[in-house]
């Protein structure tokens, strides 16, 4: 499983409109993202229109290829492109990728340890 | 379940050292994060030392309180503070939070739909 994180910059003057377009995203695009194999897909908004995206997938290349070939995604991304600063191409393809440098469970697993929340310990001992 | 995303800025001149400190994070701090109830905790590095953190928790206030009271976390965060730009306090408490504005499965669930990856459909029909 791969975790993917990317960054985009929303034009501040179009931020309200951008948020309205995501509340909710239209059904056919939601379904297409899921069919591409992206899971737990979340967008977070920071100061000044900084947008961070996060998703998990078993095969990011296959998910990207699925969306690249999708007329539904092409139409959606064409509509989205005007909301972003400094893009050259479809927003989903031109976003700036980040690099994973730490993952809790991977590091615990490499030590042979299984995460145990304190709250679970407490409830199981009571 | 809450998804939390935050941003920090690593000092570019200390980036290699910061990464070395996370490869891996020392065992007692890994265990403490897990005991606090943070799951799927991931750090992503972007251009210029921009660091994005992501985790999931059932009770973020409780997780924050657990780490605030933890001597292990206090020692770790005190060591980490020198790696970041513009912080006033412990890095885990002074990081800039982002706001969730979209989540795929939540929007699908609100429509009564269950995500179905195309790859699963194809394999089940073959």
gemmi code that builds the backbone of each chain (N, CA, C; Angstrom):
import gemmi

chains = {
    "A": [
        ("UNK", (0.841, -1.204, 0.000), (0.000, 0.000, 0.000), (0.876, 1.254, 0.000)),
        ("UNK", (0.516, 2.186, -0.850), (1.271, 3.429, -0.971), (0.453, 4.590, -0.433)),
        ("UNK", (1.123, 5.471, 0.314), (0.496, 6.702, 0.747), (1.036, 7.843, -0.122)),
        ("UNK", (0.119, 8.637, -0.660), (0.515, 9.717, -1.556), (0.070, 11.046, -0.961)),
        ("UNK", (0.959, 12.024, -0.986), (0.649, 13.361, -0.485), (1.102, 14.367, -1.532)),
        ("UNK", (0.277, 15.361, -1.789), (0.638, 16.379, -2.775), (0.158, 17.746, -2.311)),
        ("UNK", (0.681, 18.753, -2.934), (0.363, 20.131, -2.568), (-0.097, 20.902, -3.802)),
        ("UNK", (-1.120, 21.738, -3.608), (-1.584, 22.658, -4.646), (-1.839, 24.004, -3.988)),
        ("UNK", (-1.856, 25.047, -4.797), (-2.102, 26.388, -4.276), (-3.395, 26.927, -4.886)),
        ("UNK", (-4.421, 27.105, -4.055), (-5.699, 27.634, -4.537), (-5.605, 29.162, -4.632)),
        ("UNK", (-6.163, 29.707, -5.718), (-6.207, 31.165, -5.854), (-7.086, 31.725, -4.736)),
        ("UNK", (-6.521, 32.592, -3.892), (-7.290, 33.086, -2.736), (-8.631, 33.695, -3.129)),
        ("UNK", (-8.678, 34.386, -4.265), (-9.930, 35.047, -4.645), (-10.998, 34.050, -5.099)),
        ("UNK", (-10.606, 32.807, -5.354), (-11.567, 31.782, -5.781), (-11.760, 30.690, -4.736)),
        ("UNK", (-11.253, 30.942, -3.538), (-11.263, 29.886, -2.516), (-12.685, 29.479, -2.129)),
        ("UNK", (-13.563, 30.438, -1.923), (-14.938, 30.099, -1.538), (-15.604, 29.253, -2.609)),
        ("UNK", (-15.371, 29.616, -3.865), (-15.970, 28.871, -4.971), (-15.387, 27.454, -5.037)),
        ("UNK", (-14.071, 27.362, -4.826), (-13.427, 26.045, -4.837), (-14.029, 25.142, -3.757)),
        ("UNK", (-14.210, 25.696, -2.567), (-14.766, 24.899, -1.473), (-16.202, 24.488, -1.773)),
        ("UNK", (-16.958, 25.399, -2.383), (-18.342, 25.070, -2.731), (-18.395, 23.920, -3.729)),
        ("UNK", (-17.433, 23.868, -4.636), (-17.412, 22.783, -5.626), (-17.097, 21.424, -4.983)),
        ("UNK", (-16.556, 21.476, -3.777), (-16.214, 20.228, -3.068), (-17.196, 19.891, -1.963)),
        ("UNK", (-18.316, 20.578, -1.912), (-19.257, 20.387, -0.801), (-20.659, 20.123, -1.334)),
        ("UNK", (-20.870, 18.961, -1.935), (-19.924, 17.879, -2.196), (-19.389, 17.908, -3.628)),
        ("UNK", (-18.396, 17.093, -3.870), (-17.952, 16.792, -5.238), (-19.075, 16.009, -5.929)),
        ("UNK", (-19.267, 16.244, -7.230), (-20.391, 15.560, -7.881), (-20.184, 14.047, -7.911)),
        ("UNK", (-21.312, 13.346, -7.882), (-21.315, 11.902, -7.633), (-20.470, 11.128, -8.631)),
        ("UNK", (-20.539, 11.490, -9.912), (-19.821, 10.679, -10.904), (-18.307, 10.793, -10.710)),
        ("UNK", (-17.843, 11.934, -10.183), (-16.405, 12.065, -9.948), (-15.991, 11.317, -8.682)),
        ("UNK", (-16.818, 11.365, -7.645), (-16.543, 10.562, -6.439), (-16.384, 9.092, -6.813)),
        ("UNK", (-17.322, 8.593, -7.613), (-17.293, 7.178, -7.995), (-16.041, 6.867, -8.807)),
        ("UNK", (-15.639, 7.816, -9.656), (-14.475, 7.570, -10.512), (-13.180, 7.519, -9.691)),
        ("UNK", (-13.066, 8.380, -8.684), (-11.889, 8.333, -7.804), (-11.816, 6.976, -7.097)),
        ("UNK", (-12.965, 6.525, -6.608), (-12.993, 5.231, -5.920), (-12.650, 4.103, -6.878)),
        ("UNK", (-13.177, 4.167, -8.092), (-12.900, 3.113, -9.069), (-11.429, 3.109, -9.471)),
        ("UNK", (-10.790, 4.275, -9.421), (-9.355, 4.348, -9.731), (-8.515, 3.625, -8.679)),
        ("UNK", (-9.116, 3.379, -7.512), (-8.402, 2.669, -6.467), (-7.763, 3.592, -5.438)),
        ("UNK", (-8.203, 4.838, -5.395), (-7.722, 5.740, -4.346), (-8.641, 5.618, -3.144)),
        ("UNK", (-8.049, 5.462, -1.964), (-8.834, 5.310, -0.739), (-8.420, 6.375, 0.274)),
        ("UNK", (-9.343, 6.633, 1.203), (-9.059, 7.567, 2.298), (-8.565, 8.905, 1.739)),
        ("UNK", (-9.108, 9.282, 0.609), (-8.686, 10.508, -0.097), (-9.204, 11.720, 0.675)),
        ("UNK", (-8.288, 12.552, 1.107), (-8.652, 13.688, 1.938), (-7.948, 14.935, 1.432)),
        ("UNK", (-8.647, 16.053, 1.453), (-8.035, 17.345, 1.134), (-8.062, 18.209, 2.383)),
        ("UNK", (-6.930, 18.859, 2.646), (-6.801, 19.749, 3.797), (-6.399, 21.130, 3.303)),
        ("UNK", (-6.999, 22.140, 3.890), (-6.722, 23.518, 3.499), (-5.916, 24.230, 4.577)),
        ("UNK", (-4.827, 24.860, 4.140), (-3.998, 25.632, 5.060), (-4.109, 27.122, 4.793)),
        ("UNK", (-3.247, 27.869, 5.453), (-3.266, 29.322, 5.315), (-2.980, 29.744, 3.879)),
        ("UNK", (-3.653, 30.813, 3.451), (-3.359, 31.410, 2.155), (-3.747, 30.556, 0.958)),
        ("UNK", (-4.605, 29.557, 1.176), (-5.043, 28.710, 0.070), (-4.160, 27.515, -0.198)),
        ("UNK", (-3.195, 27.245, 0.694), (-2.387, 26.041, 0.503), (-3.252, 24.805, 0.701)),
        ("UNK", (-3.276, 23.931, -0.304), (-4.100, 22.733, -0.260), (-3.192, 21.513, -0.238)),
        ("UNK", (-3.465, 20.609, 0.712), (-2.706, 19.363, 0.797), (-3.665, 18.204, 0.537)),
        ("UNK", (-3.283, 17.312, -0.363), (-4.066, 16.113, -0.629), (-3.358, 14.882, -0.118)),
        ("UNK", (-4.147, 13.909, 0.328), (-3.613, 12.646, 0.849), (-4.509, 11.523, 0.385)),
        ("UNK", (-3.916, 10.442, -0.097), (-4.702, 9.236, -0.368), (-3.820, 8.007, -0.266)),
        ("UNK", (-4.478, 6.868, -0.234), (-3.789, 5.584, -0.174), (-4.232, 4.767, -1.376)),
        ("UNK", (-3.324, 3.979, -1.914), (-3.669, 3.153, -3.071), (-2.720, 1.965, -3.145)),
        ("UNK", (-3.191, 0.895, -3.749), (-2.320, -0.274, -3.900), (-1.402, -0.134, -5.101)),
        ("UNK", (-1.768, 0.727, -6.048), (-0.971, 0.874, -7.271), (-1.187, 2.284, -7.807)),
        ("UNK", (-0.295, 3.194, -7.424), (-0.517, 4.596, -7.791), (-0.423, 4.805, -9.303)),
        ("UNK", (0.459, 4.084, -9.963), (0.581, 4.239, -11.413), (-0.713, 3.815, -12.102)),
        ("UNK", (-1.300, 2.717, -11.632), (-2.558, 2.247, -12.224), (-3.692, 3.229, -11.953)),
        ("UNK", (-3.720, 3.789, -10.743), (-4.761, 4.769, -10.416), (-4.621, 6.022, -11.271)),
        ("UNK", (-3.400, 6.470, -11.447), (-3.151, 7.652, -12.288), (-3.574, 7.359, -13.730)),
        ("UNK", (-3.233, 6.160, -14.227), (-3.573, 5.800, -15.607), (-5.088, 5.720, -15.782)),
        ("UNK", (-5.761, 5.161, -14.780), (-7.223, 5.064, -14.852), (-7.844, 6.450, -14.982)),
        ("UNK", (-7.391, 7.369, -14.145), (-7.966, 8.723, -14.167), (-7.548, 9.486, -15.425)),
        ("UNK", (-6.340, 9.217, -15.927), (-5.879, 9.886, -17.151), (-6.745, 9.498, -18.345)),
        ("UNK", (-7.299, 8.279, -18.297), (-8.113, 7.780, -19.407), (-9.605, 8.026, -19.205)),
        ("UNK", (-9.962, 8.628, -18.087), (-11.367, 8.797, -17.738), (-11.928, 10.117, -18.258)),
        ("UNK", (-12.958, 10.080, -19.109), (-13.600, 11.330, -19.546), (-14.209, 12.103, -18.378)),
        ("UNK", (-14.734, 11.388, -17.388), (-15.313, 12.048, -16.211), (-14.233, 12.841, -15.472)),
        ("UNK", (-13.074, 12.230, -15.254), (-11.981, 12.921, -14.560), (-11.425, 14.060, -15.406)),
        ("UNK", (-11.340, 13.855, -16.717), (-10.820, 14.916, -17.588), (-11.706, 16.154, -17.516)),
        ("UNK", (-13.021, 15.934, -17.523), (-13.952, 17.070, -17.451), (-13.832, 17.779, -16.105)),
        ("UNK", (-13.748, 16.978, -15.044), (-13.626, 17.554, -13.695), (-12.338, 18.362, -13.553)),
        ("UNK", (-11.219, 17.777, -13.967), (-9.936, 18.455, -13.803), (-9.864, 19.709, -14.668)),
        ("UNK", (-10.506, 19.680, -15.840), (-10.547, 20.886, -16.686), (-11.290, 22.012, -15.972)),
        ("UNK", (-12.347, 21.647, -15.266), (-13.099, 22.659, -14.504), (-12.290, 23.149, -13.311)),
        ("UNK", (-11.495, 22.285, -12.731), (-10.733, 22.642, -11.521), (-9.511, 23.512, -11.811)),
        ("UNK", (-8.993, 23.432, -13.019), (-7.689, 24.051, -13.292), (-7.684, 25.547, -13.018)),
        ("UNK", (-8.813, 26.220, -13.194), (-8.841, 27.671, -12.994), (-8.699, 28.082, -11.522)),
        ("UNK", (-8.880, 27.135, -10.617), (-8.813, 27.488, -9.194), (-7.392, 27.515, -8.649)),
        ("UNK", (-6.422, 27.032, -9.434), (-5.068, 26.851, -8.901), (-4.061, 27.823, -9.512)),
        ("UNK", (-3.049, 28.122, -8.754), (-1.971, 29.011, -9.173), (-0.841, 28.179, -9.774)),
        ("UNK", (-0.293, 28.666, -10.884), (0.982, 28.150, -11.374), (0.966, 26.728, -11.867)),
        ("UNK", (-0.161, 26.270, -12.441), (-0.218, 24.903, -12.935), (0.021, 24.864, -14.433)),
        ("UNK", (0.664, 23.788, -14.870), (0.845, 23.543, -16.298), (0.287, 22.146, -16.582)),
        ("UNK", (-1.024, 22.082, -16.820), (-1.655, 20.791, -17.065), (-2.787, 20.541, -16.093)),
        ("UNK", (-3.317, 19.312, -16.107), (-4.401, 18.946, -15.204), (-3.928, 19.032, -13.762)),
        ("UNK", (-4.752, 19.593, -12.876), (-4.324, 19.721, -11.481), (-3.903, 18.388, -10.865)),
        ("UNK", (-4.634, 17.309, -11.194), (-4.279, 16.025, -10.550), (-2.943, 15.491, -11.054)),
        ("UNK", (-2.513, 15.970, -12.211), (-1.250, 15.483, -12.771), (-0.097, 16.455, -12.533)),
        ("UNK", (-0.419, 17.734, -12.272), (0.619, 18.759, -12.137), (0.882, 19.151, -10.688)),
        ("UNK", (0.144, 18.537, -9.751), (0.345, 18.860, -8.334), (1.761, 18.500, -7.911)),
        ("UNK", (2.255, 19.218, -6.918), (3.610, 18.978, -6.422), (3.607, 17.820, -5.428)),
        ("UNK", (4.297, 16.722, -5.748), (4.302, 15.583, -4.828), (5.236, 15.808, -3.643)),
        ("UNK", (4.872, 15.248, -2.499), (5.745, 15.243, -1.328), (6.292, 13.825, -1.138)),
        ("UNK", (7.338, 13.733, -0.370), (8.014, 12.450, -0.172), (7.781, 11.950, 1.247)),
        ("UNK", (7.334, 10.706, 1.368), (7.133, 10.160, 2.711), (8.477, 9.957, 3.395)),
        ("UNK", (8.619, 10.479, 4.608), (9.886, 10.334, 5.335), (9.719, 9.624, 6.676)),
        ("UNK", (8.455, 9.337, 7.057), (8.210, 8.642, 8.323), (6.825, 8.029, 8.285)),
        ("UNK", (6.727, 6.798, 8.764), (5.402, 6.204, 8.984), (5.451, 5.359, 10.248)),
        ("UNK", (4.564, 5.703, 11.181), (4.600, 5.095, 12.513), (4.550, 3.579, 12.466)),
        ("UNK", (3.521, 3.035, 11.818), (3.332, 1.584, 11.859), (4.454, 0.847, 11.129)),
        ("UNK", (4.978, 1.437, 10.058), (6.102, 0.787, 9.369), (7.308, 0.684, 10.293)),
        ("UNK", (7.583, 1.754, 11.030), (8.745, 1.713, 11.923), (8.510, 0.778, 13.100)),
        ("UNK", (7.279, 0.751, 13.618), (6.981, -0.204, 14.698), (7.091, -1.636, 14.186)),
        ("UNK", (6.561, -1.878, 12.974), (6.592, -3.234, 12.417), (8.024, -3.702, 12.186)),
        ("UNK", (8.890, -2.762, 11.787), (10.278, -3.147, 11.533), (10.988, -3.528, 12.828)),
        ("UNK", (10.413, -3.136, 13.965), (10.933, -3.540, 15.267), (10.169, -4.734, 15.825)),
        ("UNK", (9.193, -5.225, 15.056), (8.401, -6.365, 15.517), (7.383, -6.014, 16.567)),
        ("UNK", (7.015, -4.724, 16.616), (6.076, -4.279, 17.649), (4.722, -3.953, 17.043)),
        ("UNK", (3.693, -4.196, 17.836), (2.322, -3.891, 17.422), (1.836, -2.709, 18.250)),
        ("UNK", (1.290, -1.662, 17.588), (0.831, -0.482, 18.332), (-0.235, -0.841, 19.366)),
        ("UNK", (-0.106, -0.285, 20.560), (-1.103, -0.528, 21.602), (-1.500, 0.794, 22.236)),
        ("UNK", (-2.650, 1.361, 21.827), (-3.110, 2.612, 22.428), (-3.308, 2.464, 23.928)),
        ("UNK", (-2.960, 3.497, 24.667), (-3.098, 3.464, 26.131), (-4.546, 3.260, 26.524)),
        ("UNK", (-5.466, 3.854, 25.757), (-6.885, 3.761, 26.113), (-7.372, 2.325, 26.008)),
        ("UNK", (-6.861, 1.575, 25.001), (-7.247, 0.163, 24.879), (-6.719, -0.642, 26.060)),
        ("UNK", (-5.462, -0.351, 26.448), (-4.892, -1.064, 27.591), (-5.710, -0.846, 28.848)),
        ("UNK", (-6.106, 0.414, 29.039), (-6.843, 0.748, 30.235), (-8.212, 0.044, 30.267)),
        ("UNK", (-8.880, 0.047, 29.115), (-10.216, -0.544, 29.102), (-10.141, -2.067, 29.261)),
        ("UNK", (-9.050, -2.663, 28.720), (-8.974, -4.116, 28.796), (-8.565, -4.575, 30.197)),
        ("UNK", (-7.979, -3.670, 30.978), (-7.539, -4.064, 32.310), (-8.584, -3.710, 33.370)),
        ("UNK", (-9.650, -3.084, 32.991), (-10.654, -2.659, 33.966), (-11.788, -3.670, 34.055)),
    ],
    "B": [
        ("UNK", (-13.814, 8.929, 14.089), (-12.386, 8.991, 13.766), (-12.052, 10.349, 13.155)),
        ("UNK", (-10.988, 10.936, 13.657), (-10.561, 12.246, 13.183), (-9.270, 12.118, 12.397)),
        ("UNK", (-9.196, 12.814, 11.287), (-7.946, 12.915, 10.528), (-7.335, 14.278, 10.819)),
        ("UNK", (-6.064, 14.290, 11.155), (-5.384, 15.527, 11.512), (-4.224, 15.751, 10.546)),
        ("UNK", (-4.109, 16.957, 10.053), (-3.009, 17.323, 9.160), (-2.392, 18.620, 9.668)),
        ("UNK", (-1.076, 18.682, 9.655), (-0.410, 19.897, 10.117), (0.824, 20.151, 9.275)),
        ("UNK", (1.331, 21.364, 9.382), (2.481, 21.781, 8.594), (3.556, 22.345, 9.510)),
        ("UNK", (4.809, 22.025, 9.190), (5.965, 22.604, 9.874), (7.014, 22.953, 8.817)),
        ("UNK", (7.913, 23.807, 9.175), (8.970, 24.207, 8.243), (10.324, 23.811, 8.826)),
        ("UNK", (10.980, 22.854, 8.176), (12.302, 22.412, 8.640), (13.360, 23.399, 8.145)),
        ("UNK", (14.321, 23.693, 9.016), (15.440, 24.545, 8.605), (16.229, 23.813, 7.521)),
        ("UNK", (16.338, 24.410, 6.334), (17.008, 23.708, 5.225), (18.409, 23.229, 5.584)),
        ("UNK", (19.134, 23.996, 6.373), (20.510, 23.610, 6.698), (20.567, 22.424, 7.664)),
        ("UNK", (19.454, 22.107, 8.295), (19.415, 20.974, 9.233), (18.565, 19.823, 8.717)),
        ("UNK", (18.192, 19.881, 7.448), (17.273, 18.882, 6.900), (17.845, 17.472, 6.948)),
        ("UNK", (19.096, 17.310, 6.551), (19.687, 15.968, 6.561), (19.710, 15.393, 7.977)),
        ("UNK", (20.031, 16.246, 8.933), (20.072, 15.789, 10.324), (18.673, 15.429, 10.819)),
        ("UNK", (17.689, 16.249, 10.440), (16.305, 15.976, 10.822), (15.865, 14.613, 10.283)),
        ("UNK", (16.185, 14.357, 9.028), (15.791, 13.080, 8.420), (16.503, 11.907, 9.092)),
        ("UNK", (17.752, 12.107, 9.429), (18.496, 11.039, 10.105), (17.868, 10.705, 11.450)),
        ("UNK", (17.349, 11.723, 12.143), (16.707, 11.497, 13.441), (15.409, 10.695, 13.314)),
        ("UNK", (14.864, 10.670, 12.084), (13.609, 9.945, 11.851), (13.827, 8.604, 11.149)),
        ("UNK", (15.070, 8.183, 11.018), (15.373, 6.960, 10.261), (16.211, 5.986, 11.074)),
        ("UNK", (15.611, 5.389, 12.100), (14.228, 5.562, 12.560), (14.145, 6.499, 13.765)),
        ("UNK", (12.917, 6.857, 14.126), (12.650, 7.512, 15.415), (12.950, 6.498, 16.522)),
        ("UNK", (13.451, 6.982, 17.649), (13.833, 6.010, 18.689), (12.592, 5.299, 19.250)),
        ("UNK", (12.826, 4.058, 19.675), (11.732, 3.133, 19.988), (10.777, 3.674, 21.046)),
        ("UNK", (11.305, 4.316, 22.078), (10.404, 4.738, 23.158), (9.456, 5.837, 22.690)),
        ("UNK", (9.877, 6.635, 21.701), (8.981, 7.667, 21.183), (7.941, 7.075, 20.236)),
        ("UNK", (8.353, 6.106, 19.417), (7.375, 5.401, 18.578), (6.262, 4.809, 19.441)),
        ("UNK", (6.669, 4.141, 20.511), (5.681, 3.488, 21.382), (4.759, 4.514, 22.021)),
        ("UNK", (5.341, 5.677, 22.365), (4.537, 6.698, 23.036), (3.494, 7.299, 22.086)),
        ("UNK", (3.873, 7.506, 20.831), (2.904, 8.021, 19.848), (1.748, 7.032, 19.701)),
        ("UNK", (2.093, 5.742, 19.615), (1.049, 4.726, 19.470), (0.158, 4.687, 20.707)),
        ("UNK", (0.784, 4.785, 21.882), (0.003, 4.757, 23.117), (-0.907, 5.977, 23.235)),
        ("UNK", (-0.515, 7.084, 22.634), (-1.361, 8.277, 22.649), (-2.626, 8.086, 21.813)),
        ("UNK", (-2.595, 7.071, 20.947), (-3.778, 6.808, 20.127), (-3.706, 7.415, 18.735)),
        ("UNK", (-2.505, 7.810, 18.322), (-2.344, 8.289, 16.941), (-2.021, 7.087, 16.060)),
        ("UNK", (-2.728, 6.979, 14.949), (-2.534, 5.866, 14.011), (-2.213, 6.406, 12.619)),
        ("UNK", (-1.571, 5.541, 11.834), (-1.273, 5.873, 10.434), (-0.529, 7.215, 10.352)),
        ("UNK", (0.314, 7.436, 11.348), (1.030, 8.711, 11.458), (2.132, 8.742, 10.396)),
        ("UNK", (2.063, 9.740, 9.539), (2.990, 9.827, 8.424), (3.512, 11.250, 8.307)),
        ("UNK", (4.791, 11.374, 7.996), (5.381, 12.681, 7.696), (5.818, 12.688, 6.244)),
        ("UNK", (5.491, 13.795, 5.556), (5.856, 13.972, 4.158), (6.682, 15.242, 4.033)),
        ("UNK", (7.718, 15.158, 3.220), (8.597, 16.304, 3.020), (8.388, 16.893, 1.631)),
        ("UNK", (8.203, 18.207, 1.594), (8.047, 18.918, 0.325), (9.252, 19.792, 0.040)),
        ("UNK", (9.124, 20.600, -0.991), (10.224, 21.463, -1.409), (10.595, 22.453, -0.305)),
        ("UNK", (11.881, 22.739, -0.187), (12.348, 23.775, 0.730), (12.196, 23.440, 2.198)),
        ("UNK", (11.989, 22.158, 2.509), (11.865, 21.776, 3.915), (10.453, 21.838, 4.462)),
        ("UNK", (9.462, 22.034, 3.579), (8.074, 22.016, 4.064), (7.715, 20.602, 4.498)),
        ("UNK", (7.266, 20.471, 5.737), (6.928, 19.170, 6.287), (5.435, 19.115, 6.567)),
        ("UNK", (4.795, 18.051, 6.081), (3.370, 17.845, 6.340), (3.215, 16.576, 7.160)),
        ("UNK", (2.458, 16.675, 8.233), (2.156, 15.524, 9.063), (0.696, 15.138, 8.932)),
        ("UNK", (0.430, 13.834, 9.028), (-0.936, 13.306, 8.925), (-1.085, 12.187, 9.938)),
        ("UNK", (-2.183, 12.178, 10.675), (-2.485, 11.011, 11.498), (-3.981, 10.916, 11.720)),
        ("UNK", (-4.370, 9.766, 12.233), (-5.773, 9.502, 12.540), (-5.876, 9.151, 14.013)),
        ("UNK", (-6.955, 9.553, 14.636), (-7.131, 9.264, 16.055), (-8.617, 9.291, 16.392)),
        ("UNK", (-8.974, 8.563, 17.426), (-10.378, 8.580, 17.837), (-10.684, 9.785, 18.713)),
        ("UNK", (-9.649, 10.361, 19.320), (-9.872, 11.487, 20.240), (-8.606, 12.338, 20.241)),
        ("UNK", (-8.596, 13.372, 19.406), (-7.362, 14.143, 19.259), (-7.007, 14.891, 20.539)),
        ("UNK", (-8.007, 15.376, 21.253), (-7.725, 16.090, 22.499), (-7.057, 15.166, 23.516)),
        ("UNK", (-7.550, 13.935, 23.592), (-6.960, 12.968, 24.527), (-5.535, 12.606, 24.110)),
        ("UNK", (-5.329, 12.461, 22.792), (-3.983, 12.128, 22.311), (-3.005, 13.264, 22.612)),
        ("UNK", (-3.460, 14.496, 22.394), (-2.620, 15.663, 22.685), (-2.314, 15.721, 24.182)),
        ("UNK", (-3.316, 15.463, 24.996), (-3.125, 15.530, 26.449), (-2.156, 14.441, 26.909)),
        ("UNK", (-2.287, 13.255, 26.323), (-1.383, 12.161, 26.688), (0.064, 12.546, 26.399)),
        ("UNK", (0.302, 13.104, 25.195), (1.672, 13.473, 24.822), (2.166, 14.678, 25.611)),
        ("UNK", (1.256, 15.580, 25.962), (1.644, 16.758, 26.748), (2.139, 16.347, 28.135)),
        ("UNK", (1.607, 15.229, 28.641), (1.975, 14.764, 29.988), (3.116, 13.750, 29.969)),
        ("UNK", (3.592, 13.419, 28.789), (4.590, 12.352, 28.648), (6.008, 12.895, 28.719)),
        ("UNK", (6.811, 12.458, 29.688), (8.229, 12.873, 29.734), (8.995, 12.432, 28.493)),
        ("UNK", (8.654, 11.276, 27.949), (9.313, 10.794, 26.727), (9.052, 11.760, 25.572)),
        ("UNK", (7.802, 12.164, 25.408), (7.465, 13.094, 24.325), (8.070, 14.470, 24.573)),
        ("UNK", (8.090, 14.907, 25.829), (8.670, 16.223, 26.144), (10.149, 16.258, 25.767)),
        ("UNK", (10.859, 15.177, 26.083), (12.289, 15.121, 25.754), (12.490, 15.120, 24.238)),
        ("UNK", (11.674, 14.322, 23.551), (11.779, 14.244, 22.090), (11.493, 15.599, 21.443)),
        ("UNK", (10.404, 16.227, 21.852), (10.012, 17.493, 21.233), (11.029, 18.591, 21.544)),
        ("UNK", (11.633, 18.536, 22.726), (12.679, 19.515, 23.057), (13.870, 19.353, 22.120)),
        ("UNK", (14.200, 18.106, 21.795), (15.299, 17.861, 20.852), (14.922, 18.281, 19.437)),
        ("UNK", (13.653, 18.146, 19.080), (13.211, 18.455, 17.723), (13.077, 19.952, 17.451)),
        ("UNK", (12.912, 20.746, 18.499), (12.538, 22.151, 18.280), (13.578, 22.916, 17.476)),
        ("UNK", (14.837, 22.538, 17.588), (15.870, 23.290, 16.879), (15.841, 23.081, 15.366)),
        ("UNK", (15.108, 22.055, 14.917), (15.062, 21.778, 13.479), (14.041, 22.627, 12.729)),
        ("UNK", (13.194, 23.353, 13.447), (12.078, 24.037, 12.802), (12.214, 25.554, 12.848)),
        ("UNK", (11.625, 26.169, 11.835), (11.631, 27.629, 11.709), (10.381, 28.203, 12.367)),
        ("UNK", (10.554, 29.307, 13.097), (9.409, 30.101, 13.525), (8.474, 29.447, 14.509)),
        ("UNK", (8.988, 28.595, 15.376), (8.119, 27.947, 16.357), (8.187, 28.653, 17.691)),
        ("UNK", (7.049, 28.650, 18.372), (7.002, 29.175, 19.721), (6.402, 28.074, 20.607)),
        ("UNK", (7.285, 27.188, 21.063), (6.812, 26.083, 21.892), (7.211, 24.754, 21.302)),
        ("UNK", (6.668, 23.667, 21.863), (6.952, 22.324, 21.365), (6.453, 22.185, 19.933)),
        ("UNK", (7.258, 21.559, 19.060), (6.822, 21.424, 17.662), (5.465, 20.753, 17.518)),
        ("UNK", (5.208, 19.716, 18.328), (3.927, 19.011, 18.160), (2.749, 19.872, 18.602)),
        ("UNK", (3.015, 20.879, 19.424), (1.919, 21.727, 19.902), (1.837, 23.042, 19.138)),
        ("UNK", (2.929, 23.428, 18.468), (2.962, 24.734, 17.781), (2.828, 24.600, 16.270)),
        ("UNK", (2.699, 23.380, 15.764), (2.560, 23.178, 14.321), (1.280, 23.843, 13.818)),
        ("UNK", (1.312, 24.247, 12.566), (0.164, 24.918, 11.971), (-0.854, 23.877, 11.492)),
        ("UNK", (-2.058, 23.880, 12.067), (-3.047, 22.885, 11.656), (-3.710, 23.254, 10.331)),
        ("UNK", (-4.072, 22.239, 9.560), (-4.841, 22.441, 8.348), (-6.271, 21.952, 8.607)),
        ("UNK", (-7.184, 22.381, 7.750), (-8.597, 22.064, 7.935), (-9.056, 21.081, 6.873)),
        ("UNK", (-9.677, 19.991, 7.304), (-10.177, 19.026, 6.313), (-11.345, 19.631, 5.544)),
        ("UNK", (-11.259, 19.573, 4.207), (-12.328, 20.155, 3.384), (-12.958, 19.119, 2.443)),
        ("UNK", (-12.408, 17.910, 2.412), (-12.967, 16.858, 1.561), (-12.490, 15.510, 2.060)),
        ("UNK", (-13.401, 14.542, 2.106), (-12.986, 13.154, 2.347), (-13.847, 12.249, 1.501)),
        ("UNK", (-13.190, 11.441, 0.679), (-13.880, 10.628, -0.321), (-14.948, 9.731, 0.295)),
        ("UNK", (-14.547, 8.900, 1.256), (-15.484, 7.917, 1.784), (-16.640, 8.577, 2.540)),
        ("UNK", (-16.382, 9.703, 3.202), (-17.477, 10.403, 3.882), (-18.516, 10.883, 2.876)),
        ("UNK", (-18.040, 11.420, 1.741), (-18.999, 11.928, 0.753), (-19.730, 10.764, 0.067)),
        ("UNK", (-19.025, 9.670, -0.185), (-19.697, 8.498, -0.758), (-20.723, 7.942, 0.229)),
        ("UNK", (-20.349, 7.878, 1.496), (-21.256, 7.322, 2.503), (-22.505, 8.184, 2.649)),
        ("UNK", (-22.341, 9.498, 2.515), (-23.495, 10.385, 2.648), (-24.473, 10.194, 1.483)),
        ("UNK", (-23.993, 9.575, 0.407), (-24.859, 9.236, -0.724), (-25.312, 7.783, -0.664)),
        ("UNK", (-24.897, 7.080, 0.401), (-25.279, 5.685, 0.535), (-24.524, 4.754, -0.382)),
        ("UNK", (-23.349, 5.203, -0.855), (-22.585, 4.385, -1.795), (-21.339, 3.807, -1.144)),
        ("UNK", (-20.966, 2.629, -1.586), (-19.757, 1.956, -1.098), (-18.727, 1.970, -2.212)),
        ("UNK", (-17.497, 2.421, -1.904), (-16.458, 2.484, -2.945), (-16.199, 1.119, -3.579)),
        ("UNK", (-16.089, 1.066, -4.894), (-15.785, -0.182, -5.599), (-14.672, 0.061, -6.603)),
        ("UNK", (-13.429, -0.316, -6.242), (-12.316, -0.133, -7.180), (-12.558, -0.894, -8.474)),
        ("UNK", (-12.159, -0.310, -9.595), (-12.354, -0.949, -10.896), (-11.619, -2.275, -10.956)),
        ("UNK", (-10.459, -2.340, -10.330), (-9.664, -3.569, -10.379), (-10.395, -4.714, -9.702)),
        ("UNK", (-11.101, -4.434, -8.589), (-11.869, -5.485, -7.924), (-13.009, -5.955, -8.827)),
        ("UNK", (-13.675, -4.994, -9.478), (-14.775, -5.367, -10.360), (-14.297, -6.276, -11.472)),
        ("UNK", (-13.153, -5.913, -12.040), (-12.648, -6.682, -13.159), (-12.279, -8.105, -12.746)),
        ("UNK", (-11.633, -8.219, -11.588), (-11.200, -9.548, -11.173), (-12.406, -10.412, -10.814)),
        ("UNK", (-13.475, -9.793, -10.269), (-14.620, -10.600, -9.872), (-15.468, -11.011, -11.073)),
        ("UNK", (-15.323, -10.304, -12.195), (-16.120, -10.635, -13.371), (-15.357, -11.548, -14.322)),
        ("UNK", (-14.111, -11.832, -14.021), (-13.315, -12.642, -14.941), (-13.378, -14.113, -14.547)),
    ],
}
model = gemmi.Model(1)
for chain_id, residues in chains.items():
    chain = gemmi.Chain(chain_id)
    for i, (resn, *xyz) in enumerate(residues, 1):
        res = gemmi.Residue()
        res.name, res.seqid = resn, gemmi.SeqId(i, " ")
        for name, pos in zip(("N", "CA", "C"), xyz):
            atom = gemmi.Atom()
            atom.name, atom.element = name, gemmi.Element(name[0])
            atom.pos, atom.b_iso = gemmi.Position(*pos), 0.0
            res.add_atom(atom)
        chain.add_residue(res)
    model.add_chain(chain)
structure = gemmi.Structure()
structure.add_model(model)
structure.setup_entities()
